[in-house]
Amino acid sequence: MYFNRRHQHVGHVFQDRFRASRIDSDSYFNWISVYIHANPKTAHLVGRLDDWPHSSYPGYIGKQENLLCDTSIIMSEFKSKEAYKRFVADGLGMAEKIKLAGALLDEAEES
């Protein structure tokens, strides 16, 4: 309640920020993994994806043992960890554009 009054917000803290999308193809599933792994970089919290300490990305590319995530589903789509790393690097620019577009849409809704 304090947060809501202080910031003139209604409902729970993340209300209206969550958007659910049906994942209906392997390619979209792979893209979602890029989007998730890219979040710390697109939010300018780190310079490199594998610098974020709370990310599973280093486990996907073999830089650390991944104890929390089952990487086999996504990694089965790629020939190697290096191939997945290239896929993420290629998709990073698109993730940054999507993040920017979302911010612009949010600003337009607030106006």
C-alpha positions in Angstrom: 0.0 0.0 0.0 2.9 2.4 0.8 4.4 1.9 -2.6 1.0 2.5 -4.3 0.4 5.7 -2.4 3.9 7.0 -2.9 4.0 6.3 -6.6 0.3 6.9 -7.4 0.0 3.3 -8.4 -3.0 1.0 -8.3 -2.9 -2.8 -7.8 0.2 -5.0 -7.5 3.6 -3.6 -8.3 4.0 -5.4 -11.7 0.4 -4.8 -12.8 0.1 -4.1 -16.5 3.7 -4.9 -17.2 3.3 -8.7 -17.7 2.3 -9.8 -21.2 1.8 -13.5 -21.9 2.4 -14.9 -25.4 1.8 -18.4 -26.5 5.0 -20.2 -27.6 3.8 -22.2 -30.6 7.0 -23.0 -32.4 10.6 -24.1 -31.7 12.0 -21.0 -33.3 9.9 -18.8 -31.1 11.0 -20.8 -28.1 14.6 -20.3 -29.0 14.0 -16.6 -29.6 12.4 -16.3 -26.1 15.6 -17.7 -24.6 17.6 -14.9 -26.4 15.2 -12.3 -25.1 15.4 -13.6 -21.5 19.2 -13.8 -21.6 19.5 -10.4 -23.2 17.4 -8.6 -20.5 20.3 -7.5 -18.2 22.3 -6.1 -21.2 19.3 -4.3 -22.8 18.5 -2.8 -19.4 22.1 -1.6 -19.3 22.9 -3.5 -16.1 25.9 -5.2 -17.6 28.2 -4.8 -20.5 28.3 -8.5 -21.5 25.6 -11.1 -21.1 27.7 -13.5 -19.1 28.5 -10.8 -16.5 25.0 -10.9 -14.9 25.4 -13.1 -11.8 21.8 -14.2 -11.7 21.7 -15.4 -15.3 21.7 -19.0 -16.6 23.4 -17.9 -19.8 26.9 -18.8 -18.7 25.7 -22.3 -18.1 24.2 -22.5 -21.7 27.5 -21.4 -23.2 29.7 -23.6 -21.0 31.3 -20.9 -18.8 29.9 -22.4 -15.6 28.1 -25.4 -14.4 24.4 -24.8 -14.7 22.7 -26.3 -11.6 19.3 -24.6 -11.8 18.2 -24.9 -15.4 17.8 -27.8 -17.7 19.5 -26.5 -20.8 18.9 -29.7 -22.8 15.6 -28.5 -24.4 17.1 -25.4 -26.0 20.6 -26.8 -26.6 19.1 -29.7 -28.5 18.3 -27.2 -31.3 21.9 -26.2 -31.7 25.0 -28.1 -32.8 27.2 -26.7 -30.1 27.4 -24.2 -27.3 29.3 -21.9 -29.6 26.4 -22.1 -32.1 24.0 -21.1 -29.4 26.3 -18.2 -28.3 26.3 -17.0 -31.9 22.5 -17.3 -32.1 22.2 -15.2 -28.9 24.7 -12.6 -30.2 22.8 -12.3 -33.5 19.5 -11.9 -31.6 20.8 -9.4 -29.1 20.3 -6.4 -31.5 16.7 -7.5 -32.1 16.1 -7.8 -28.4 17.4 -4.3 -27.8 15.0 -3.0 -30.5 12.1 -4.8 -29.0 13.0 -3.4 -25.5 13.1 0.1 -27.0 9.8 -0.3 -28.8 8.2 -1.5 -25.6 9.5 1.6 -23.8 8.1 3.8 -26.5 4.7 2.2 -26.4 4.7 2.6 -22.6 5.4 6.3 -23.0 2.7 6.7 -25.6 0.2 5.0 -23.3 1.1 7.3 -20.4 0.6 10.4 -22.5 
